[in-house]
Amino acid sequence: MQKITHLAFANFLLFGLAFSCTQRGKAEFSVKSTPENCPFKQSMVFSGLEIGSKNKNYLDQKINADTWYPSWATDGNMYSPWTDGSVKGVTSNSAGKEATTGYATIIGDDPMNLTIINEALYKSDPNPYESRYPCGSLLYDGVWYYGTYCLYGGQVTKNNNISYNWPWMGPFVGFRYSTDLGKTWTQTQRTPTNPLFNERTQNGEPVKIGAPHFVDFGKNMQHSPDGKAYLVAHGSSNGINRRFGYDSWITGDEIYLIRVTPGIENMNDPSKYEFWNGMIWTRDFGQLKPIASWQDNMGCATMTYNAPLKRYLMCVTDGGTTGGFYNTYVLESSEITGPWKMVQYFKHFGEQAYFVNIPSKFISKDGKRFWLCYSANFASDWDGQKIQPLPAGSCYSLCLQEVKLY
């Protein structure tokens, strides 16, 4: 999300609006912080996640952008989207008719000492929506698939004296692709008015597959159970009498699962996809059912297969009212379809961390240690909520935090 500066936010508030009372949150990283209405029982396999002593952000490499979803390729490098900011002087802005999305190569085996190179931009029209952002990104067998989705409702808008950031999810458009590691691209034939899964929305209607993300199966998808690419997406199926912003880029009710055999001819063809209906896979999008549900407590979701432990780990961020403090939690399952159990609920992680994912490249040999990749604190003074960098190092950049399962 585009970083909201104190000045920009203050200018917005001057137009007949006012700050709410200043609030200070408290980041809580214990199992006890799990809300009482949580539908996920505590894992019987893991007691929780411990925040490690190591963390790193890449401000020192002039990385002032978010939306990092690394995909581990056969050459050993990771390839990632990014946007809404600058990477070594190259600036992307995913809002407006001239919307751009960035991409880059991440080199290195040590999360504390990575190098970001080949930063560049690609333009994609969001019309009739207001912005077009990166989501699912996969480098597989030399082809880079890069998905984008649309948002609307305003970068900063007010409802009942609460400020919202892009309160409504638009459609997932489709995948552009590159066969030369991002040097050149072929745009998807899909458009915001003709999106891949035909989920058109104009007035806050629910979207199921708005911002899908590829399940991380390791280097070149080496641990995929059947050679197929799987994607998870947060969304909602019920828009009746709902709160404002219930289904946005960072809020939702449900997590959905779809799959496809990766290939240039398949990625933008809806007939090539299968959808989990709660019992079996089906070609009928209308039968799509969630693999996890928690009304008004879900949001951006990513999944990684932890091969040493033979467990799937899913990171979910609940963005509240799309601004202010965010909560992130990690679920686990032995099956990609669930059922899911709680590993750790991080109240106010970041304290405003988002796009949280677990790069498979940095999972330890025993599977017990890995790193959370995220960005944080794009709006560090939101409606008077003073957002702090917790854990240390959390900021508007590419952030990595070591964690340990216990």
N, C-alpha and C positions, 0 to 999 in steps of 0.2 A: 504494500500500500504506500502511496505517496506520503512522504514524511510531512506531517502537519507541524509547522513551526509555531512557536508561541506568538509571533507577530501575525502570521496568517490567520490563526485561530482567533486572536483578539480582534482583528479586522472584521472577521465574520460576525463575531458577537456584538460589534458596535451597531450593527443594523437592527436596533430595536430589541436586542437580546441581552441576557445578563448571565453572569457566572452563577452556578450553584455554590453552595457552601463548600469550602475546602475539606477534602477527606483524605485520610491516610489509610491505606490498606496495610495488611500484614501478610507477607508471603509465608505460607505454611507448607512444608514439605514432608509432613508425616502422614502415616496411614490414617491417623485420627482426623485429618482434614477432609476426608471423604464425606460428602453430604449424606444426611440420613435417608433421603429419598432416592439414593443411587440404586438402580436396578441390577448392577453388576456385583456379584458376591466377590469377596476377596479371594485371590488365587490361592489354591492349595499347593502350588508348585513354588511360587515365589512370595516372600513376605513383603517385599517392597523394592524401591530403587533408592540408592544412596547417591547424593550429589558428590562427585569427586572433587579433588583439589585442582584439577587441571581444567582450564578454559582458555579459549582464544577467540578474539574477533579480528577481523582483517581491515580495520581502519588504517593500520599502518601501511597497507597496500592501496590506500585510497579507494576502498570498497565501501561506498555509501549508498547501498541499494539493498532491496529485499527480494524475496521469492526465489530462494535457492533450493533446488531439488536435484541433487547430484545423481547421475546415472553412470554406473561403473562399466566401462567398455573393455573390449578385448586387449586394447593397447595399454591397459593399466591406468589410463587417465579417467577422470570423471568429467561429465559434460552436464551443464546446468543452465536453466533459464535464470533470468534476473530482470528486475524492472524498477521503475519509480525511484530513480536516483542515478548516481554516476558510478562507473567502474573505471578507474584510472583516467578520468576526464571524459569518458564517453557517457552521454546522458540519455536515459530512457524515461518516457512518460506514457503510461498506458491509458490516460484519459484524453477524451476529445477525438475529433475526426481524424487527427494526424497521429493516432495512438501508435506507439512502438513497444516492442518487447525485446529485451536483451538476451544474449546468450554468451557463454564463455566456457573455456576449458580449465579444469582444475588439476594441477599436477602435484604429485607428492604422495607419500605413504604415511606421513606423520601429520595428524590433525593440527598440531601446534606449528607446523612449518610447511604450509601449502603455498603454491604459486598460482595465481589466476592470470591466464593469458587469453589471447584471441577474443577479447571483448568486442562485441559488435551488436548492431541493431537490425530489426526487421519491422516494417510498417504493416499494420492490419487495420482495416476499417471496422469500427464498432457499430456503425449506423444500422438500425435506428436506436441503438443503445448508446450509453454515454462513455463507456470504457471497455477495453478488451485486454485481458490479463493472461499471463502464462499459467498453465496447470500441468497436466501429465506430460512428462518428458522421458523418453527412452532411447538409448543408443543400443541397438541390437543388430548383430551381424553387419556392422558397417553403415547402418541406416539410422539417422537421428529423426525420431518422431516427436514433434513439438506441438502440444495442444494449447488452444486458447479459449477463453470463455468471456462472456459479457456481464457487465453490471450496470445498474441504473439507480436513480433516486437521489443522486447528488453526492459529491465527494464529502461534503459536510452539509447536513440538513437537520432541521430542528423539528421535533414532534413532542408535544406535551412537555416542553422545557428540557428535553433530553436531546443531546447532539448525537447524530448518527453518521457513520462513514459508509457510503455505498450500501444502503439498507436492503437492496433487493438483488437477488440472484437472477441473472439472465441465463440464456442457453449456453451449453457447451457447443462451440462452433464446429471444430474438427481439428485435424492434424496436418500441419505442413510438414515437409520432410526434406532431409539433406542426405546425399550419398557421398559427400566429401567433407564430413566432420564440420559442417557449418559454413564452408566457404561460399556455397551457393544453396539456394532453397527453392523448392517448388511449393507454391501456396496451395492449400486445400481448395477444392472446388466448392466446398460448403461455405455458406455465408451466415451472418446473424439472422437473416430472414429465412434461410433454408438450412437450419442446423442439423447436425448428424442424427440426433435422436428426436427431432421435431418437437422439442419442448419450448414453445413460444410463450412468452409472458410479457405483460405490459403493465399490470396493476397489482404486483405483489402476489401473483398466483404461485403455488408451490412448484418447485423444480426438484427432480430426483437426481439427475446426472448433470449437475451444473459445472462443477470443477473437479473432474476425476483425476486421480493420481495413480501411476503404475505401482503395483506391488514390487518392492525391491527384492529380487530373487538372487542377488549376488552378481558377480562378474558375468556380463553377457547373458543374464537370466539363467545361469547354470543350474539353479535349484528349482526351476519351474517344474511342477509335478507332471506336466504333460506337454511342455514346449509352448504353451499358450501364455500370452500376456494377460495378466489380471489387473483390473483397476478398481479402486474404491472411490466413492464419492459421497459427500454429505448432502443432505437435502431434506425434503419434507413431502408428505403425501396429503396433508390436511391444511388448507388455508382458511377454513371457516372460523370466524370470530377469533382471530389470532392477534397477538401483539404486533406492533409496528416493528419491522425488521426481523421477523422470526426466521426468515430463510434468506441469508445473505452470504457474502464471501466467507464469513467467520461464525455464523450462527446456523442452527438447524436442529432437526429432531431425530434424524435417522442416518444410517450408513448403508450404502448399497454396494453390490459387487457385480461386476460384469467381466467378460473375458473375450479374447479374440486371438486367432492365430496371427502373429505379427507378419506384416507384408505390405508393401506399397499398395497393392491392389485391394487390400482388406480394410485398412485403417479408417477409411472414410466411407465405407459401405455398411450401413446399419444391418443388412441381412447377414453379414459375417459375424455378428456379435451374438453372444449368449448371455442370458440374464438369470441370476439366481432368484428363484421364486419362493424360497423358504424351505423347499424340499428337493427340487431337482433343477437342472439347467434347462432353459427354454429359449426359443428364438422370439418369443412374444414379449415385447417390451411392456405391454400392458399387464403382464403377470409379475413384473419385478417387485420383490419384497425386500425389506431391510434385513441385514445380518445383525444389526444392533440398533436399539432405539432408546432414547431418553429425551423426552420432549423438553424443549427449551434449554437443554444442557449439552448439545452437541455442536459441532462446527467442523472446520477443516480437518480432514482425516488422511493419514498416510499409513502404509503398512510395510513391514519388512520381515522377511523370513530369516530367523536366527538359526542358521544351519547346524552349528555345534549342539544347540539345545533342542533342535527339531520343534521349535515353537514359532508361531506367528505373533509379532508384536505390533499393535496398532496405536498410533498416537492420535489423540483427538483434542482439539482446542475449542473450548466454549468461550465465544467472544462476548457474552453478555448482551450489551446493547450496541455492540460493534466498536465501542470506544471505551477508554478506561482500563480497568484491570481485566485480564484474561485468566482463565483456568485451563490447565492442560493435564490430561491423564493418559496413562498407558495401560492398555488391555492386552491380555494374552490368550492364546488358544492353540490347541494341537492341530486344529483344522482351520483352513482358510475361511470356511463358512461359519465358524463358531461351534459351540457357544463360547462367549467371551467372559473372562474374569478380570477383575481389577488387580493390577500390579501396584500402581501408585497414582494417587491424585495429588497434583501439585497446585495448590491454591495460589493464585496470583504469580504463576511462574513467569519470570522475566523482568518486571511484573506484568509486562504486556507482550509476552512472546507469542509468535504465530508462525504458521507454515512449518511446524515442528516435524522433523523426520529423522530416521535412523539410517545413516549411510552404511550399507552392508560392508563396505570396504574396511571400516574401522571396528568391526566386531572382533573381539579377542578370540584366540583359539579355543578357549573353554566356553565362549559365549556369554560369560558373566559380565564382561566389561564392554561398553560401546559408547558412542557419542551421540548426543542430541544436536542436530543441525537446525538452526532457526534464525529468525530475525526478531527484533524486539523494539518496543517503545517508539513507534512512529509518531505517536501523539502523547508526549510525556506530561502534558498539562491539559487534561481533557475534562471539561465541565468542573474544573477545580480539583480533580483527582491528580495528585502529585505522584507520578510514576517513577519508581526507582529501579536501578539496574540490579535486580536480584534473581538468580545468582550473579555474582560479580562478572563483569565482562559483557553482560547483556546490553545490546545497543542496536542502532539502525545500521546493520552491516551483515555480513556472513558471520554467524556466531556458532561456536562449537563448544559443548559442555560434556565432559566425561561423566558417566554415571556407572553404577555398579549394582547388579542384581544381588539380592540376598534372600 
